[in-house]
Amino acid sequence: MPSYTVTVATGSQWFAGTDDYIYLSLIGSAGCSEKHLLDKAFYNDFERGAVDSYDVTVDEELGEIYLVKIEKRKYWLHDDWYLKYITLKTPHGDYIEFPCYRWITGEGEIVLRDGRAKLARDDQIHILKQHRRKELEARQKQYRWMEWNPGFPLSIDAKCHKDLPRDIQFDSEKGVDFVLNYSKAMENLFINRFMHMFQSSWHDFADFEKIFVKISNTISERVKNHWQEDLMFGYQFLNGCNPVLIKRCTALPPKLPVTTEMVECSLERQLSLEQEVQEGNIFIVDYELLDGIDANKTDPCTHQFLAAPICLLYKNLANKIVPIAIQLNQTPGESNPIFLPTDSKYDWLLAKIWVRSSDFHVHQTITHLLRTHLVSEVFGIAMYRQLPAVHPLFKLLVAHVRFTIAINTKAREQLICEYGLFDKANATGGGGHVQMVQRAVQDLTYSSLCFPEAIKARGMDSTEDIPFYFYRDDGLLVWEAIQSFTMEVVSIYYENDQVVEEDQELQDFVKDVYVYGMRGKKASGFPKSIKSREKLSEYLTVVIFTASAQHAAVNFGQYDWCSWIPNAPPTMRAPPPTAKGVVTIEQIVDTLPDRGRSCWHLGAVWALSQFQENELFLGMYPEEHFIEKPVKEAMIRFRKNLEAIISVIAERNKNKKLPYYYLSPDRIPNSVAI
């Protein structure tokens, strides 16, 4: 009688093993086997990290094996089981791999196809077509869209982490408990004694050092020592944790009535301000999005304030970017003066602090939350709903949505919800952050997620004109490496544009993103369909780059740039000044966050800047969803390209007092998971 050798690999994460009964059935072209119990006498099967082999004898020849069915039945207490893969050795000595990488829960069962990636058109056999359809039907019931707040991109229909499908939950929920992590961070930073001291002001700038952890020769220490300098202020627009707002100014906006006379002391080329604009030496950052946003009112004992500044910057003769004018609100007038470097020291310093605080709000809520977390979740939900596990694009993208839906669900549960942690320290808490996202969604376009186009649209693409923009330089290298990789994968499975156009599952995936994620907004520029291999490669690059590189660039520098509180105040406790010559050091300190809010802010930026335990970085694909040699070779070339980028960045950073490393591929996690 024909005999098969079945090898079963159990995951190595916590609680991956099971004591339940595991049954296997084989479904082939010539028939189906009976259900076989996989069990060895006097042996503990399916332990965490184990690879177990079993001989399965069948009554008659099964022909070509199409599917493997696994059933789990209760032994004593229910325990979930994480099945990595099954390998089948046939009676003819052939090996067939069946990737799984999924949890089987309760009295569950799972039906697996072999690991060869297939488009729907490749499946001519009824049982395989049926398997494909049933998998998507089941997934669409599990992964449902929901509107968390009006106007937001749609998210997963789950109130809390435990409501999510088991396959996308964190291995251990404790690891992503924000309350626990922030409290732990404050303990680790030895600042927990201040965490309840709300309404208690610091005495002076030096007093902030009581909660500043001195780590020698780090960016955070350099920020603390140089934060008041115009060069450090300007540098952050290029290479801080929000390097996406600065634009080349092509015409001075009427709402910022700045003149040559006001700024001539800052201009180094003996040109008028208008001429400097024409020469391309003037840059602008406009926080118009914050205009009219409600400030946090959740604590009746502390008034909190927001501003909507406009900051004009200048490229000096050393090609460094420095601020030359700041207006703290959008409407010009007597009570909204334009602050200048020639003003009194504290007038100018407070104006810059207001810009830094506004930058922090836009960074956290728009650059970070909306444009990486929420967008990646949209891609993830659409992928699970429309691409079966056998589809090559599912196999390609699944690593890049790992834990994203889980972290966002946890954030909605604890962080950005009503009375969540976000309300504790941030002036945009208590609903302001929701208003900001609702506004910013209007400017969320497909082209703004295409890295080279986004850089160009802001007039920041010339390496000759703007030589110290490392975010741009490194980002382009990583974008090109990802695009080259996606093009290789696309070319393997789609021999021409027609195959792309006729792939209904792909078109349904793209349509789901457009209709639900982008709410069907034509102005978003998100495609409703994809008709060429080139456009498909670009789309996949957007998905992967947003989840990996873009998130890394705007997330992991938060402790570096925001841990010195005066450089990134999460709230301000007095309104912006309406006149010059009245600001004192005492007034600035009383405007900055109190001790309690400073501590919660510090705990947050520390926790958010840490990599996950067992982090998977760009180019690492330990789950072997792909089994074909051409794709594995493409992955090797991708990793080599990334290693070359790591070397280029390391060489550039040598001896730099302010190294830029957030886009070094060995520091870019595969997915948004923190």
NUPA-720240 format. One record per residue (C-alpha): x, y, z. Coordinates in pm, whole numbers, padded with zeros to 5 digits, always signed. Example, Ala and Ser with C-alpha at 12.3 -4.5 7.8 and 13.67 -1.06 7.14 Angstrom:
# NUPA-720240
+01230-00450+00780;+01367-00106+00714;
***
This chain:
# NUPA-720240
+00000+00000+00000;+00133+00349-00084;+00309+00520+00206;+00376+00892+00255;+00617+01053+00499;+00459+01363+00653;+00683+01620+00824;+00506+01873+01045;+00678+02191+01174;+00535+02373+01478;+00609+02742+01537;+00870+02851+01790;+00677+03147+01937;+00525+03130+02285;+00232+02885+02321;+00272+02759+01962;+00258+02389+02058;-00048+02177+02126;-00155+01862+02311;-00470+01829+02101;-00532+01542+01858;-00412+01627+01507;-00561+01445+01205;-00440+01457+00846;-00618+01375+00518;-00467+01381+00169;-00672+01488-00132;-00534+01386-00471;-00629+01362-00838;-00724+00993-00798;-00901+01011-00462;-00891+01107-00094;-00729+00928+00195;-00899+00851+00521;-00837+01071+00824;-00507+00972+00995;-00422+01055+01354;-00066+01192+01370;+00065+01040+01690;+00378+00863+01808;+00364+00636+02112;+00532+00765+02429;+00620+01093+02255;+00505+01450+02310;+00398+01554+01959;+00376+01914+01827;+00584+02081+02094;+00686+02442+02042;+00965+02459+01778;+00941+02085+01699;+00968+01924+01356;+00793+01585+01370;+00772+01313+01102;+00501+01047+01056;+00443+00763+00811;+00096+00768+00659;-00015+00459+00468;-00315+00485+00237;-00534+00213+00085;-00486+00307-00278;-00290+00536-00509;-00405+00900-00466;-00242+01043-00780;-00113+01400-00772;-00169+01548-00426;-00369+01870-00449;-00456+01946-00088;-00367+01850+00267;-00638+01879+00531;-00544+01920+00898;-00802+01887+01175;-00747+01963+01543;-00967+01800+01806;-00970+01863+02181;-00761+01639+02405;-00795+01797+02748;-00809+02175+02739;-00828+02377+02420;-00495+02518+02311;-00415+02697+01987;-00153+02550+01756;+00077+02739+01520;+00154+02526+01215;+00448+02648+01010;+00445+02401+00724;+00395+02041+00618;+00630+01856+00387;+00508+01543+00208;+00737+01274+00070;+00538+01077-00186;+00572+00701-00254;+00771+00802-00567;+01025+00995-00360;+00905+01346-00457;+00886+01619-00193;+00591+01860-00182;+00591+02164+00046;+00270+02300+00198;+00339+02637+00368;+00090+02734+00638;+00223+02987+00894;-00114+03012+01063;-00284+02938+01393;-00540+02659+01420;-00776+02737+01706;-01041+02540+01895;-01185+02241+01708;-01041+02394+01392;-00934+02266+01056;-00727+02403+00774;-00687+02295+00412;-00350+02367+00253;-00232+02389-00106;+00124+02323-00208;+00361+02620-00202;+00374+02702-00572;+00230+03050-00627;-00063+03048-00869;-00283+03313-01028;-00653+03228-01060;-00610+03164-01433;-00353+02889-01356;-00617+02687-01168;-00813+02469-01411;-00909+02194-01166;-01248+02238-00997;-01133+02138-00646;-00855+02400-00654;-01085+02672-00786;-01332+02585-00512;-01060+02593-00244;-00950+02937-00363;-01307+03072-00358;-01392+02926-00016;-01076+03070+00140;-01168+03422+00024;-01531+03383+00132;-01416+03281+00481;-01162+03564+00499;-01417+03826+00389;-01639+03721+00681;-01344+03746+00922;-01185+04066+00790;-01464+04323+00778;-01427+04697+00717;-01541+04943+00985;-01552+05323+01017;-01378+05410+01344;-01441+05782+01299;-01620+05971+01020;-01386+06056+00733;-01106+05820+00846;-00974+05549+00613;-01174+05239+00707;-01015+04999+00955;-01073+04646+01084;-01407+04567+01247;-01280+04478+01595;-01335+04658+01924;-01024+04518+02089;-00716+04306+02019;-00874+03978+02132;-01158+04022+01876;-00911+03998+01586;-00861+03680+01382;-00595+03477+01567;-00359+03487+01266;-00306+03861+01293;-00293+03894+01673;+00035+03953+01852;+00198+03639+01988;+00176+03792+02334;-00067+04077+02396;+00132+04185+02702;+00416+04298+02474;+00197+04564+02315;+00007+04695+02614;+00064+05071+02574;-00020+05154+02937;+00223+04888+03058;+00495+04984+02807;+00478+05357+02879;+00482+05298+03254;+00771+05054+03215;+00957+05309+03001;+00916+05574+03272;+01047+05326+03528;+01345+05233+03309;+01422+05602+03258;+01397+05660+03637;+01135+05934+03588;+00830+05764+03742;+00853+05987+04052;+00738+06280+03834;+00463+06102+03639;+00174+06224+03857;+00304+06581+03898;+00058+06751+03665;+00034+07134+03692;+00384+07139+03844;+00617+07354+03629;+00989+07305+03586;+01211+07584+03722;+01422+07646+03410;+01560+07465+03103;+01830+07294+03309;+01555+07150+03532;+01438+06935+03238;+01763+06743+03280;+01606+06569+03581;+01411+06354+03335;+01666+06349+03055;+01864+06026+03030;+02218+06114+02934;+02346+05866+02680;+02685+05990+02565;+02754+06072+02199;+02396+06024+02092;+02167+06241+01885;+01946+06311+02189;+02244+06451+02381;+02342+06667+02085;+01984+06797+02059;+01989+06890+02430;+02314+07082+02386;+02227+07262+02061;+01845+07285+02043;+01840+07666+02075;+02063+07714+01769;+01908+07808+01433;+02123+07551+01252;+01986+07266+01465;+01631+07399+01421;+01669+07407+01041;+01846+07070+01021;+01548+06891+01174;+01324+06980+00878;+01561+06776+00661;+01667+06487+00883;+01464+06491+01204;+01170+06259+01260;+00934+06467+01043;+01141+06536+00728;+00835+06547+00499;+00696+06901+00537;+00966+07136+00408;+00899+07274+00058;+01089+07500-00174;+00907+07836-00171;+00820+07946-00526;+00619+08254-00422;+00574+08424-00086;+00217+08364+00036;+00010+08682+00094;-00076+08552+00444;+00294+08590+00541;+00370+08959+00465;+00745+08935+00518;+00969+09192+00346;+01336+09212+00247;+01393+09480+00515;+01272+09240+00787;+01508+08959+00693;+01803+09127+00519;+02033+09053+00813;+01976+08680+00744;+02029+08694+00366;+02392+08632+00266;+02392+08684-00111;+02318+09060-00134;+01985+08977-00304;+01632+09085-00217;+01397+08832-00059;+01206+08802-00390;+01533+08736-00575;+01631+08471-00320;+01290+08306-00385;+01359+08313-00761;+01705+08161-00700;+01544+07873-00507;+01706+07960-00173;+01387+08009+00028;+01190+07723+00185;+00864+07716+00374;+00685+07497+00628;+00319+07581+00679;+00117+07427+00965;-00216+07547+00821;-00366+07206+00907;-00364+07305+01277;-00566+07623+01223;-00889+07599+01422;-00816+07254+01568;-00959+07221+01922;-00695+07210+02195;-00713+06943+02467;-00970+07027+02737;-00972+06691+02918;-00796+06837+03225;-00991+07133+03366;-00689+07229+03578;-00461+07286+03277;-00535+07510+02982;-00362+07383+02668;-00301+07570+02344;-00224+07516+01977;-00090+07744+01705;-00077+07717+01323;+00261+07872+01239;+00425+07952+00906;+00803+07921+00908;+01024+08070+00636;+01370+07916+00595;+01682+08014+00405;+01962+07815+00246;+02276+08002+00347;+02612+08010+00167;+02718+07694+00351;+02410+07519+00202;+02260+07485+00551;+01891+07554+00616;+01816+07821+00881;+01493+07994+00991;+01452+08363+00895;+01088+08441+00982;+00809+08283+01189;+00444+08388+01210;+00258+08191+01475;-00089+08196+01321;-00237+08203+00974;-00401+08548+00959;-00155+08838+00947;-00220+09135+01175;-00094+09348+01461;-00154+09078+01720;+00018+08815+01505;+00371+08956+01458;+00637+08803+01236;+00920+08692+01464;+01277+08729+01335;+01629+08618+01436;+01704+08986+01508;+01434+09002+01778;+01517+08959+02145;+01664+08618+02233;+01353+08488+02411;+01103+08623+02155;+01282+08429+01882;+01334+08120+02097;+00966+08097+02196;+00858+08139+01832;+01084+07845+01737;+00950+07637+02028;+00595+07696+01898;+00703+07570+01555;+00867+07264+01709;+00550+07190+01911;+00330+07226+01601;+00569+07002+01411;+00536+06739+01683;+00154+06736+01648;+00159+06705+01269;+00429+06441+01293;+00249+06219+01544;-00100+06240+01399;-00048+06279+01025;+00304+06177+00920;+00313+05881+01159;-00043+05769+01246;-00233+05845+00925;+00031+05812+00655;+00203+05495+00779;-00015+05313+01036;-00364+05368+00895;-00257+05343+00530;-00071+05016+00592;-00374+04875+00772;-00587+04950+00463;-00343+04755+00244;-00339+04470+00498;-00718+04431+00526;-00762+04449+00147;-00489+04185+00103;-00655+03941+00344;-00997+03999+00188;-00903+03966-00179;-00581+03766-00222;-00581+03392-00138;-00270+03244+00027;-00167+03080-00303;-00156+03417-00486;+00201+03541-00549;+00113+03891-00425;-00023+03754-00095;+00305+03566-00052;+00498+03885-00130;+00302+04124+00092;+00210+03917+00398;+00544+03988+00571;+00485+04363+00525;+00151+04373+00709;+00266+04155+01000;+00108+04280+01326;-00003+04610+01164;-00376+04553+01211;-00302+04434+01567;-00097+04742+01669;-00359+04976+01521;-00641+04794+01701;-00446+04822+02026;-00391+05194+01958;-00766+05247+01906;-00828+05054+02227;-00577+05235+02453;-00398+05522+02283;-00607+05740+02050;-00952+05652+02189;-01157+05883+02411;-00977+05919+02747;-00682+05726+02599;-00312+05779+02669;-00291+06036+02389;-00508+06270+02599;-00263+06261+02891;+00019+06472+02746;-00079+06603+02403;-00245+06935+02322;-00422+06763+02030;-00570+06499+02263;-00937+06504+02352;-01048+06502+01988;-00809+06743+01816;-00612+06452+01672;-00933+06315+01517;-01009+06652+01353;-00653+06662+01217;-00682+06321+01051;-01022+06412+00904;-00863+06720+00744;-00542+06552+00632;-00725+06267+00457;-00819+06526+00191;-00448+06556+00098;-00374+06184+00120;-00291+06104-00241;-00135+05806-00412;+00142+06022-00560;+00231+06151-00211;+00308+05789-00114;+00534+05741-00420;+00859+05854-00260;+01037+06006-00565;+00721+06192-00669;+00661+06322-00317;+01015+06460-00294;+00984+06622-00638;+00642+06774-00560;+00802+06964-00269;+01086+07088-00491;+01338+06900-00277;+01481+06664-00540;+01806+06840-00637;+02102+06688-00455;+02320+06971-00585;+02095+07247-00450;+02010+07073-00122;+02311+06854-00040;+02242+06755+00323;+01897+06595+00282;+01986+06241+00390;+01621+06133+00428;+01580+06195+00055;+01911+06036-00047;+01868+05716+00157;+01495+05694+00085;+01556+05697-00289;+01813+05417-00259;+01572+05200-00060;+01278+05283-00290;+01482+05179-00596;+01590+04852-00429;+01229+04765-00341;+01103+04861-00687;+01369+04649-00855;+01267+04353-00636;+00892+04393-00697;+00953+04423-01072;+01142+04092-01065;+00859+03918-00876;+00595+04068-01107;+00790+03953-01415;+00803+03594-01285;+00425+03559-01252;+00288+03806-01507;+00440+03750-01851;+00272+04059-01997;+00037+04349-01917;-00269+04153-02025;-00215+03897-01748;-00207+04185-01497;-00530+04330-01634;-00705+03991-01630;-00605+03901-01272;-00943+03960-01106;-00812+03896-00754;-00547+04166-00799;-00808+04408-00937;-01039+04334-00642;-00751+04403-00399;-00676+04740-00563;-01046+04827-00575;-01091+04742-00204;-00809+04983-00116;-00967+05258-00330;-01331+05210-00229;-01289+05141+00145;-00945+05268+00238;-00962+05588+00038;-01343+05608+00061;-01376+05616-00320;-01227+05966-00344;-01129+06034-00705;-00903+06320-00595;-00688+06072-00396;-00540+05951-00726;-00542+05594-00594;-00593+05358-00888;-00923+05169-00915;-00750+04910-01133;-00400+04827-01257;-00334+04751-01620;+00042+04710-01660;+00333+04529-01499;+00512+04860-01446;+00217+05012-01257;+00177+04693-01053;+00543+04705-00952;+00503+05070-00847;+00188+04989-00644;+00362+04703-00462;+00658+04932-00396;+00423+05187-00237;+00276+04916-00010;+00616+04781+00099;+00796+05117+00124;+00517+05276+00334;+00510+04982+00576;+00886+04952+00609;+01108+05246+00515;+00864+05536+00553;+00750+05413+00894;+01110+05358+01007;+01209+05709+00896;+00933+05878+01098;+00907+05643+01397;+01241+05526+01530;+01396+05872+01567;+01133+05988+01814;+01346+05943+02124;+01647+06104+01952;+01459+06421+01855;+01175+06446+02106;+01326+06336+02439;+01459+06683+02515;+01119+06833+02595;+01182+07197+02490;+01274+07070+02142;+00940+06892+02089;+00682+07004+02346;+00370+06784+02326;+00161+07066+02470;+00188+07439+02548;+00023+07587+02858;-00005+07951+02745;-00124+08100+02416;+00122+08217+02148;+00263+08568+02216;+00076+08852+02044;+00348+09115+02080;+00726+09139+02074;+00956+09234+02357;+00752+09081+02640;+00875+08721+02658;+01087+08613+02956;+01262+08286+03038;+01010+08232+03320;+00723+08273+03076;+00875+08014+02838;+00920+07759+03118;+00562+07813+03236;+00441+07763+02877;+00627+07433+02833;+00470+07104+02956;+00448+07042+03331;+00640+06761+03499;+00366+06499+03470;+00302+06559+03099;+00675+06569+03030;+00712+06224+03184;+00425+06067+02991;+00563+06220+02672;+00908+06081+02744;+00769+05734+02822;+00579+05742+02491;+00871+05847+02268;+01100+05595+02438;+00852+05306+02395;+00773+05400+02033;+01142+05412+01940;+01218+05053+02046;+01231+04765+01800;+01009+04464+01865;+01160+04155+02021;+01270+03924+01734;+01224+04211+01486;+01229+04119+01118;+01410+04375+00905;+01372+04462+00539;+01474+04173+00313;+01421+03910+00585;+01159+03651+00488;+01192+03366+00740;+00842+03238+00656;+00889+03053+00330;+00564+03130+00155;+00746+03119-00180;+00908+02787-00274;+01008+02858-00637;+01376+02906-00718;+01341+03224-00933;+01173+03414-00648;+01424+03289-00393;+01703+03412-00622;+01526+03750-00653;+01516+03768-00272;+01891+03702-00253;+01956+03985-00504;+01725+04213-00302;+01922+04141+00016;+02251+04209-00165;+02119+04544-00287;+02013+04629+00067;+02354+04529+00206;+02519+04763-00045;+02293+05047+00078;+02387+04968+00440;+02755+05009+00345;+02695+05339+00159;+02507+05485+00459;+02765+05358+00712;+03046+05516+00507;+02862+05848+00483;+02791+05850+00857;+03156+05791+00954;+03277+06067+01190;+02947+06258+01159;+02838+06432+01476;+02478+06387+01361;+02464+06056+01173;+02146+05974+00979;+02071+05601+01003;+01690+05562+01014;+01677+05442+00652;+01967+05200+00677;+01797+04869+00577;+01933+04691+00886;+01721+04936+01091;+01405+04917+00880;+01152+04665+01014;+00948+04484+00748;+00616+04616+00875;+00439+04872+01095;+00428+04687+01426;+00503+04950+01693;
***
